[in-house]
Amino acid sequence: MPTILVSYIKLLFFPVSFNAEYMIPYTQTPFAATFLYSIAFLGVTGVITYRCYFHSRHLFFFMLWFWVILAPTMNLIPIANIMAERYLYLPSVGFCAILSCLLTGIGRQACSVISGENVPVGRWEKGGLRLFHLHRPKLSNSNYRQPFSTVMAGLIVVPAVLYLPLAIERNKVWRDQLTFWSKTLEVSPNSSRAHNNLGLAYFRKGLLDASRDEFKLAIRYEPDHAEAHSCLGTVYANQGLFDKAIMEIEEALRLQPNYPNAYKNLGIIYLNYKKTFKRHYPFFASS
């Protein structure tokens, strides 16, 4: 989770390479480089958050907002997705507010320094560095406020304009389920969940062979995926392969005994299996 926390912060600064199904390898040892770097980075961030309490209550509040709102997604209690971009929606409010505070502070300081208003100057004296204020002749602060306001606006507008094409391109991925999960598999080809959902998208369009192949891949990457077994059984049933269908759905029920859809699908298969048996063997059916 420390590595994922750092990944979240990186996404806030560089919102590129989005993915609906992040495949995060588990850290096998506390001495792994990525783990140590992440711990060091989070430690520095924690110290900065603590120091902000004494110097800027606004920054402290928004930093605390980020960590507190993100905390429920840190898998202290395991949740479905170990990492997901949607978990950043509310925490990003704090992040944007922090950037706003920093940009505002930088602008004010820059105007103050250039205009010569109480610029802090230091000199070495016995016992260390002593700070005092050098009162230069005051220049009109308004002469500098407008240019710096323009610069600050540029720092906001330029990234927004650069990211706009990426946002438009990403929106195309959400056109439909088939497009969405196909694109997801381009980034995470080993995702059992993505293969299963793509199989469902194919199934809804009546592409049974493609659907069957995706469910098989989902089972290959996660043999205990009960939903994939049940869905594969449904595909086999639609192809008239009732024996294989029953076997797959029974496997799903073995893995997840309280799976209601599997029971429903198994009941439908038994019903259709009986009708097919009567149609081909009327003598046994009548007896």
DAGI-V810574 format. One record per residue. D_FIRST is the distance of its C-alpha to the first C-alpha in whole Angstrom. Layout:
D_FIRST ; D_FIRST
This chain:
0 ; 4 ; 5 ; 5 ; 6 ; 9 ; 10 ; 10 ; 13 ; 14 ; 15 ; 17 ; 19 ; 19 ; 19 ; 20 ; 20 ; 18 ; 18 ; 18 ; 16 ; 13 ; 13 ; 10 ; 11 ; 9 ; 9 ; 12 ; 13 ; 12 ; 15 ; 13 ; 14 ; 11 ; 9 ; 12 ; 13 ; 9 ; 10 ; 14 ; 13 ; 11 ; 14 ; 17 ; 15 ; 16 ; 19 ; 20 ; 19 ; 21 ; 24 ; 24 ; 26 ; 29 ; 29 ; 28 ; 28 ; 27 ; 24 ; 23 ; 23 ; 21 ; 19 ; 18 ; 19 ; 16 ; 13 ; 15 ; 15 ; 12 ; 11 ; 12 ; 10 ; 7 ; 8 ; 9 ; 12 ; 11 ; 13 ; 14 ; 12 ; 8 ; 9 ; 12 ; 14 ; 16 ; 13 ; 15 ; 18 ; 19 ; 16 ; 18 ; 21 ; 20 ; 19 ; 23 ; 25 ; 23 ; 25 ; 28 ; 28 ; 28 ; 30 ; 33 ; 33 ; 33 ; 36 ; 38 ; 37 ; 39 ; 42 ; 42 ; 42 ; 44 ; 47 ; 47 ; 47 ; 46 ; 44 ; 43 ; 44 ; 44 ; 46 ; 46 ; 48 ; 49 ; 46 ; 43 ; 43 ; 44 ; 43 ; 46 ; 47 ; 49 ; 51 ; 52 ; 54 ; 52 ; 52 ; 51 ; 47 ; 48 ; 49 ; 45 ; 43 ; 44 ; 43 ; 40 ; 39 ; 40 ; 37 ; 35 ; 35 ; 35 ; 32 ; 31 ; 33 ; 32 ; 29 ; 29 ; 32 ; 30 ; 28 ; 30 ; 31 ; 27 ; 27 ; 30 ; 29 ; 26 ; 28 ; 30 ; 28 ; 28 ; 31 ; 31 ; 29 ; 31 ; 30 ; 26 ; 25 ; 27 ; 26 ; 22 ; 23 ; 24 ; 21 ; 19 ; 22 ; 21 ; 19 ; 21 ; 21 ; 22 ; 25 ; 26 ; 26 ; 28 ; 30 ; 31 ; 32 ; 34 ; 35 ; 36 ; 38 ; 40 ; 39 ; 39 ; 39 ; 36 ; 34 ; 35 ; 33 ; 30 ; 30 ; 30 ; 28 ; 25 ; 26 ; 26 ; 23 ; 22 ; 25 ; 24 ; 24 ; 27 ; 27 ; 28 ; 30 ; 32 ; 32 ; 33 ; 36 ; 37 ; 38 ; 40 ; 42 ; 42 ; 44 ; 46 ; 44 ; 44 ; 44 ; 41 ; 39 ; 40 ; 38 ; 35 ; 35 ; 36 ; 33 ; 31 ; 32 ; 32 ; 28 ; 28 ; 31 ; 31 ; 30 ; 33 ; 33 ; 34 ; 37 ; 38 ; 38 ; 40 ; 42 ; 43 ; 43 ; 46 ; 48 ; 48 ; 48 ; 51 ; 53 ; 53 ; 54 ; 57 ; 58 ; 58 ; 60 ; 62 ; 64 ; 61 ; 60 ; 63 ; 63
